[in-house]
Amino acid sequence: MSKKVHICLRIVEYTSIPLSLAMFLYVLSGYGMISPIPSLIGFTYPTSVKIHTLPLLRYVTSLLIALHGYAGIIVLVNRYLWRYKVVKDLVEVLGTIYALLIVMIATLSEVRLYP
């Protein structure tokens, strides 16, 4: 296994639990805004709205998605497409574009472009 694939595998491992927790918060707070059931564990409508619209959570989740997705693509490509150099390189480039788009969209959405 190359050093790049080993690093990407570690990134996938290290981002999986924080990403799962962030997605759990998003799903639970989303249901907390439309259903009374999550309020049984404290996710009332006002609490759910605060959590669901928290800018830091949005941005960190976007970065985790980009990191996890890119590293996962690199690991999978090197595991299953290692024989096909052109296809492997193409998928790696597409994975890089995917991750950059997520980071750019998240960053531009969170930065105030007006005074």
C-alpha positions in Angstrom: 0.0 0.0 0.0 1.4 3.4 -1.0 2.0 6.2 1.5 -0.8 8.3 -0.1 -3.3 5.5 0.2 -2.3 4.8 3.8 -2.7 8.5 4.7 -6.1 8.6 3.0 -7.2 5.5 4.8 -6.3 7.2 8.1 -8.3 10.3 7.1 -11.3 8.1 6.4 -11.0 6.5 9.8 -10.5 9.7 11.7 -13.3 11.6 10.0 -15.9 8.8 10.2 -17.0 9.3 13.8 -17.1 13.1 13.8 -19.0 13.0 10.5 -21.4 10.5 11.9 -22.0 12.7 15.0 -22.5 15.9 12.8 -25.0 14.1 10.6 -26.8 12.7 13.7 -27.2 16.2 15.0 -28.5 17.4 11.6 -31.0 14.6 11.3 -32.2 14.8 14.9 -32.5 18.6 14.8 -34.3 18.4 11.5 -36.8 16.0 12.9 -37.0 18.2 16.0 -38.3 21.0 13.9 -41.1 18.9 12.3 -42.0 16.2 14.9 -42.7 16.2 18.6 -40.8 12.9 19.2 -37.3 14.3 19.4 -38.5 16.8 22.1 -38.6 13.8 24.5 -34.8 13.9 24.6 -34.4 17.7 24.5 -34.6 18.5 20.9 -37.5 21.0 21.1 -38.3 23.2 18.2 -36.3 26.2 19.4 -33.3 24.0 20.3 -33.5 22.2 17.0 -33.6 25.4 15.0 -30.5 26.7 16.8 -28.5 23.5 16.2 -29.7 23.0 12.6 -28.7 26.6 11.6 -25.4 26.8 13.5 -22.8 28.2 11.0 -19.9 26.4 12.6 -21.6 23.0 12.5 -22.5 23.6 8.8 -18.9 24.5 7.9 -17.2 21.7 9.9 -19.7 19.2 8.5 -18.9 20.4 5.0 -15.2 20.1 5.6 -15.6 16.6 7.0 -17.7 15.6 4.0 -15.0 16.9 1.6 -12.2 15.2 3.5 -14.0 11.9 4.0 -15.3 11.8 0.5 -11.9 12.6 -1.2 -9.9 10.2 1.0 -12.5 7.5 0.5 -12.4 7.9 -3.3 -8.6 7.6 -3.3 -8.7 4.5 -1.2 -11.4 2.8 -3.3 -9.8 3.8 -6.6 -6.4 2.4 -5.5 -8.1 -0.8 -4.2 -10.3 -1.6 -7.3 -9.0 0.4 -10.2 -5.2 0.1 -9.7 -4.8 -1.8 -13.1 -6.5 0.9 -15.1 -4.1 3.9 -14.9 -6.2 6.3 -17.1 -9.5 5.5 -15.3 -7.8 5.7 -11.9 -6.3 9.1 -12.7 -9.6 10.4 -14.0 -11.5 9.3 -11.0 -8.9 10.9 -8.7 -9.2 14.2 -10.5 -13.0 14.0 -10.3 -12.6 13.3 -6.6 -10.4 16.3 -6.2 -12.9 18.5 -8.0 -15.7 17.2 -5.8 -13.8 18.0 -2.6 -12.8 21.4 -3.8 -16.4 22.3 -4.9 -17.7 21.3 -1.5 -15.1 23.4 0.3 -15.5 26.4 -2.0 -19.3 26.4 -1.8 -19.2 26.1 2.0 -16.6 28.8 2.4 -18.3 31.2 0.0 -21.6 30.6 1.7 -20.3 31.3 5.1 -18.2 34.4 4.3 -20.0 37.7 4.2 -19.6 39.2 0.8 -21.3 42.5 1.8 -20.5 45.0 4.6 
